[in-house]
Amino acid sequence: MLKLALAQLNPTVGDFEGNTAAIVDAMQQGADALADLVVFTELSLCGYYPGDLLEDDMFLLQAERALTAVLDATRRFPQLVAIVGTVRRNTGPGKPLFNALLALRNGEIVAEYYKQLLPTYGIFDERRHFEPGPEGACMLGVAGYRVGFLICEDGWNNDGRDYTVNPFAALRAGAPDIVVSINASPSNIGKREQRHALFAAAAVQNNLPIVYVNQVGGQDQLVFDGASFAVSPSQGLAFEAPAFVEHFQVIDFEAGKIVGAAPVAHSAGVADFTRRQIVLGLQDYARRCGFKKAVVGSSGGIDSALTLALAVEALGKDNVVAITMPSAFSSEGSVSDSVALCANLGIALYTHPIVDLVGEYGSGFESAFDSPLKGLTLENLQARIRGTILMAYSNASGALLLTTGNKSEISVGYCTLYGDTNGGLGLIGDLYKTEVYALSRHINEHAGREIIPEAVLTKPPSAELAPGQQDTDSLPPYEVLDEILKWHIEGHRLPPKEAQSAGAFVDQLGADSNGAALLRRILSMVSRNEYKRRQAPPIIRVRARAFGSGRQMPIAAKYS
């Protein structure tokens, strides 16, 4: 029997001391459990993904020192093999580094494997820094079993569609008893199911049991869900670790099967997944960047309400502050709904009216330029005054300012640069407006009580920057807009049913002249507002294609 310890940890990029300590602690747990093998995740020693820190000589020196420390620690557990992900220098032609898997035992590197398939799509840009590893399989004998190895993307080309190399082919020829894959696989809606389907099929096609160990935690806009698992040709999914938490699990392998562990029950709901993804993303972003508290501008609308509710779940009610900033155009509910929301959340709410500030700006503007402030200029000024107040509070208190824009509004530029786009992180910027409502209702259901007031959930959405203003004055209903945006921005990256639905909707819409004109207008708005998105804060990624590093579009271009 082969005993494998799976260490689903939350490493921090560049925290070599902390990452090393976590690895050594897990090695101790593995030794105590009499494991033969303890498996860590991709680049677990330095954290994923370091980006251009990989061009920093000091960073590479620290990685080498950390590896030496882990090697020294393995001497305390001479019977244990530790599988660690780190960076190795390339002394041959090509890029200067390899993305490496090292097998460590009793102070020695007993096997070394370099990632062969380096993704450059979506959020990934590994070929920028790494050289592909040589073709072929890496095998190691452990407790009488032959163990083969993969690193993340190496396991995603079994159909041969994306690369000319299929690492599974070499593994199949080498006939290991079991394959261990170390991963840093970011999560998004549908990703967990995609992993299960892909690796279960690969296990059957190649007659190879596979253990898949994934990291957990938030890193900038990305969130890694963990949810490590094991599949075998005869069992399918044989084990799955919990999602969104660190986890240490020992599983046994015998006679081609995973024994001694069973899959855990994961919530299948998209709303629950989304809530947990965003909460973990904020928790780790704040922790890694040194923020203890957060501040949100509370408009009395659905976007700020959801942002506040998520922030409270992530950071605690004592660490979240709301500020309402009524103007001459604010409805009574703008303030009263903010009061009710903050009472439900148990957080402090400050009031900073902007009527006088807007008036003073207007007087000064007219005096200087002989023209009154009106129309869009006046609307944007209100947003920018509010943004300035929020940034001032953030500077004075040290709180992280969270932006409240959703994906629908950010897509078409229905936001004010240097106004409501101000902040350090966007929690709901990868949620379409219809999803904002769905997640808000889930928040109440999950809490078992009203967190977000019903009045907020049912009132027509409005920026309240002009008399009687509603979002539908400038945009089609969100039920229409969101389907267009899903089709245009994500397309084939959508989960299959969602892609089919959005495609059918757009086909039907475009069948008449009015619908076709609306499509052209929305697509034009998306392209014209790329400059705004380029200047926005990072957005926690929830869907397969989020704004940010995963969608690289030019600003100055002619779009058809």
N, C-alpha and C positions, 0 to 999 in steps of 0.2 A: 504493500500500500504506500502511496505517495501522499504526504501531508503538505498542503500548500496553504500558506498564510497570505491573505490578500490585504494589503495596507492601503486603504482608500483615504488618503490624507489631503490636506489643504495647504500646499506649499505657497510661500510668498516669493515672488520674483526678487532675487538679489539678497534674500535673507538666508545666507549660507549657514550662519550659526543656528538659527531657528529650524531650518530645514534639516540640518544634520542631526540636531537633537531629536526631532520627531522621528527620523529614520532609525536612529539608534534605539529609541524607546520601543519602536515597533519590532525591531530585531530582538529585543529582550522579550517582548510578548511572544514572538514566534518561537524562541528558544524554550520559554516556559511551557508552551503548548506542544513541545516536541515536534515542531514542524521541520520538514526537510528543506523547504524553500519559502522565503518570504519575498513577496513581489510588490515593488513600488511602481510609481507611474512614470510616464514620459517626462524627461527633464526634471525629475523630482528633486534633484539636488540643487538646481539653480532656480526652479520655478518656470512655468510655461505661461506666456511666451516672452523671452527677454528682449526681443526686437533688436535694436541697434546697440543695446548693451553688449551684444556679442562681438561688437567691434572695439570694445573697451578692454585694454590689456589687463587692467586691474580686476575687472570682472572675471576674466578667464583665469587669472592667477588665483583668485578666491575660490573659483570652482575646483581648481586642482588641489588647493589646500583642503577644501571640504572633502574631496574624494580621499585624500590621504587620511583624514580623520575617521571617515567611515571604514576604510580598509583596516586601520588600527583597531577599531571597535570590533570588527569581525573576529579578531583573535580571541575575544571573550566567548564566542559561540562557534567553536571550530567545526561542529557538525552541520551548521546552518549555511545554506547558500542564499545570499541576498542579491536580488535582481534590481538594479538601480539605473535610472535614466539620468544622463548628464551630457556634457559637451566634451568632445575630444578633438584635438588638433589634427588637421590633415597635412601630412608632410609631403604629399605628392601634388600633382597638378590639380587645378580647379579651386573651388572655394576653400577657405582656410580651415573649415570646421566640419565635423560630423555630428549628427544627432545620434547619440550612442546609447546602447543598452549594455551594461556591464554585469557579469555574474561574478560575485565576490565570495571567496571562501577562505577563512583562516589567514587573512592578511594578503591574499593574492587575487589577481584578476584571472579567473579560470576560463572565461569566455567573453568575447567582445563582438557585438553585432552593431552595424550601422544602418540606419533607416534608409531604405532604398527609394521609396516613393515620397517625394517632397511636395506637398500641396502648394499651389499658388493661386487658388481660386477663393472666392468669397472672402472670408476674414483672414485667410492664411497667406503667408508669403515666405515660406521656409527656404525656398531656393535662393532667396536674397542673401542668406547667410551660410547655408549648408551645401555640401557636396553630397550627391547621392552615394549611398554605400554600394559596394560591389555586389553583383548578382550572386545568388546562392543562398543556401540555408546555413544557419548556425545551430549546432546541436550540443547538448551537454548531458552527461550521465549524472543523474541524481537518484540515490537510493534504489539503484537498479532499473531506473526508467530513463528512456531517452526523451529529453525535453527540447522542443524547438521554440524559436522566438520570432516575434514580430513587433514592430513599433507602429501603432496607430494606423496611419494611412496605408501601410503595407497590406493591411487586411481588407481594404476597401476596393480592390481591383480584381476580385476573383472572376468577374465576367470579362475582364480584359478591355473594358470600354474606354477607360481614361488614360491608361499608360500602356506602353509596349511590354513592360515587365509585369509579371504576376508572381510575387513572392510565394504564393501558395503552391505554385508548380514545383519549385525547388523543395519546399517542405514535403509535399506529397511524395516526391522521389526519395527523399531522405527517410521517410516513414518513421517519424517520431511517435512516441506513445501519446504525447499530449503537446499542445502548443500554448505558450504563454504570450499574450499580447499586452504591452504596456501602452497606456493611452493618456492623452490630454484632449478629450473630445468635448467641445462646448455643446451645451444643450440648447435646444429650441423646440418649439411645438412639433411633435411627430418624430423627433430624433431618436428617442428611446426605442420606439417600435421599429424604426428603420434599422437600428443596430441589431436588434434581435433577429429580424428577418434576414439580414445580410449574413450574419455570422452563423445562424442556424443552417442556412443554405450552404455556406462554405464548409461547415462541419460535415454535412451529408455528402456533398460533391467530392470532398477530398478525403473522406473517412478519417477525420481528425477531430478529437475533442479539443475545445478551445476555452481557455480561461482569459477573460477580458477584464483588466484592472484599470479603472478610470479615476482621475483626480476629481476632487470636489472643491467648490469655492468660487468666489467672484474675483475677476482680474480685469480692471478697467470696465469696458462695456460687456465683456464676456462673463458668462456663468457656466461653471462645470457642475453637472449634477451628480457625479459619482455613478451610482446605480451599476456598480461592477457586476459582472455575471459570468456564468459558465454554461456552455452548450456542449452536447455530444451528439453523434449521429443517431444514436438510438433513443435519446431522452429529449432532444430539443433543448429548451431552456430548463436547465437543471438547478440553477441557483441564481439569485439576484440579491444584491445588497441594497440597503435603504438608499433613497435619493436625498440629496441636499444636506447630508450630514457626513462627518468623518465616520469611518467604520473599519473595524478590524475583524476579519473572519477567517477561521481555519476550515478548509474543506478537504475531503479525502478523495483520492482517485484510485480506482481499482478495477481491473478487468474492463477497461474502456469506458467506465462510467464514473460520474461524480456521485459520491455517497456522503452521507452525514450532514447534508445541508439541503435546504429547499428554497424555492423562490419566495420572496416576501410579497405581500399584497401592496401594490402601488395604486394610488388613486388614478383613475382613468380620465378624470375631468380636466378639460383644458383650463378652466378658470382656476382650479386648485394648483395645477402646474404653474400657471402664470404668476399667481400670488407668491408661491414659494420661490420661484426663480428671481423675482424682483426683490423680495425681502432679503434673500441671501446676497444678491448683488449689492444692495445698499449696505448691508452689514459689513461685508468685507471691504467695500470701497471706503467706507468711513473709517474702519479699523486700520486699514493699511495706510491711509492718508492722514491719520491722526485726528479725525473729527469725532467729537463726543456728542454733539448736538446738531440739529437741523432746523431750518426755518423755511416756511412756505407762505407765499402770499395767498390768502384765502378770499376768493371772490364770491363765495356762496354758490358756485357752480360745481358741476360734476367732476371736472378734471382736478381742481385743487382739493376737493373732498377726498377723492380716491388717493391722491398723492399723500395727503396727510394721514389717511388710514394706514397705508402701506408703511409710511415712515414710523408711525407709532408701533406697529407690529415689529419692525426691524430694530428700532432703537429704544423703545420704551417711552411711555407718556411723559416722563420727567425730562426727556431730552429732545422734545419737539415743541416748537413754538409756531403759532400762526399769527399773521398780521393782516387785518382787513383795512383797505384804503379806499373808502367810498368817495365817489366824485359826484358832480351835479347830475350825472346820468344814471347813477346806481339805483336799483330798485330797493324797496324796503327789504325784500328777501335777501339781497346781497349781504346785508349785515345780520339780519335775524337768523338766516339759515347758517351763516358762519358761527353764530353764537351757539345754536343748537348742536351743530356738528362738533364743535370743540368741547362742549359740555359732555356729549356722548363719549368722546375720546379721552376726556379728563386732562386736556392740555390748556396751556395759557393762550389767550387770544388778546392781542394788542390792537388798538384802533388808531390809525393815522390818516385822518381825512386829507384829501389832496385838492379840495375845491379852491382854497386860497392860493396854493402853489400854481395851479393851472391858470388862475386869474392873473397872477403876477407875471408868469411867463407870457401870457397873451398880451398884457399891457406892454411889456418890454419888447416883444416881437413887433407889435404894431408901431411902437415908437421908433424902433430902429429901421424897419423895412417898409413903413407906410402901407402895411397890409395886415388885415386881421387874421388871426389863427382860425381856420375853419376846415371842415371836411376831414379828409384822411390825415392831414397834418395835425389837426387837433386830436383826433383819435390816437394817433401814434404817440403824441406828446404825453397823454395820460398814461399810456403803458410804460413810457420811458421814465416818467416821474416815479411810478410805482417800482419799476426796476431799480432805480437809484436808491429809493428808500430801503428796499430789501437788501441791496448790496451794502448799504451803510450799516444796517443792522448786522449783517454777516461779518463785516469788518470789525465792528465794535465788540461783538460777542464771541467771535470765533466759530459761529455756527455755519454749517454747510447749507448754502442756498440750493434748494431743489426746484428745478423748473417744472412746469405743469403742462407743457404742450403734448398733445397726442399725435399719433402718426398721420391721421387724416389732415389735421391743420398744418403740421410741419410739411407735409407733402406738397400742399398747394400754396404755402407761404402765408397762411391765415394766422400770422403771428408777427410781432414787432421786434425787429432787430434792436438790441440794446434796451429792450423793454421786458416783455414776458419771456424772452429767450435768455435773460440773465441767469446765471447760476453755475454750479459746479457739476451737477449731474441731473439727468432726466430719467425719471422712473417709468413714465408711461409713454415715452416717445416711440415705442415699437408696438403700441396698441392702437388699432383703429378706434374711432369714436364709438362705434357700436360695441366693440369689445370693452371699452371703458365702462359703459353701462352694465354689461354682463358681469364684469369683474366686481363692480360696485355692489351689485345685488348678491354676488357670491360672498363678499366681505360680510354683509349682514347675515347671510345664512350660516356662514362659518362661525360667526360670533354667537349666533343664537339670539340675537337682539338687534335693534336698530342702531347701527353705527352711523351710516350715511342716511340723513333724514329723507323720508319719502318725498318731501317737497323738492329736494335737490334732484332726486331721480326722475321726477315727472315734469319739472318746469322746462319750457323750450330753451335750448342752449342759446346763449347770447354773450357777446363780449362786453355789452353795456358801456359802449364808448360813444353812443349817440342816442338821441331820443327814440324809444321804441324799437331799438335795434334787435334783430335776431340773426342767427347764423345763416338761415335760409335766404336772407336778403342778398347774400354774396355767393352762397354755395347751394348745390342741389341737396336734397335730404341725405343724411348720412348713410341711410340704407342703400342709396344709389351710389353715392360717392365712394363708399368703402369697397364696393364690388369692383368699381372701375380701377381703384388704386391697387387692390390686391392683384388683379389681372395685369396691370401695367408694371408694377414694381417687383412683384415676386414671380408671377407667371408659373412656369413649370416647377419652381421651388416650393410651391404650396403643397400641402398634403393632397393626395389624389382627389378625394371627394371635393375639397375646397377649390382645387384648380378647375375641376369639371364645372362646378357651380358658377364660379366667377367667369369662366370662359363662355358658358351658355348665356349668362346674363348680358355680357358685353356684346355677344353676337346679336342677341335680340334687340338690345338698345341701338346698335348701329344699323339696324335694318331700315330705319326711317331717317329722314333728313334731319329732324330735330335732335334725335338721339345721336346721330353722327356728329352734329355740330357740338353737342355737349361733350362728347368724347374728345374732340379736337381741343376744346377749350380747357378741359381738365388736364390733358397731357401737356398743353402749352404752359399751364400754371405750374405744373411739376417741374418742367425744365427751366422755366424762368427764375425759379426760387432756389436753385442749387446754391447760390451765393449765401443765402441765409443759413442753409443747413451746414455749409462749410464752417461757419462761425459759431455754431451752436455747441453747447457742452456735450460731453459723451452721453449716450443713451444706452440704458441696459437692454441688451439684445434678448428678444423673446422669440422672434420668428426667424425663419431661415435666411431672410435678407432684410437686414435692418439698415437704417442710415448710419453712416460712419465708414469704418475701414472695409466693410463688406460690400459697399456700393460706391464705386469710384467713377464718377461722371464729371465731365468738364463743365466749367462755368461759362466760358466764352466759346460757344459752339452754335452752329445752325442745326436746330432739331426739325425733322420733318413732321 
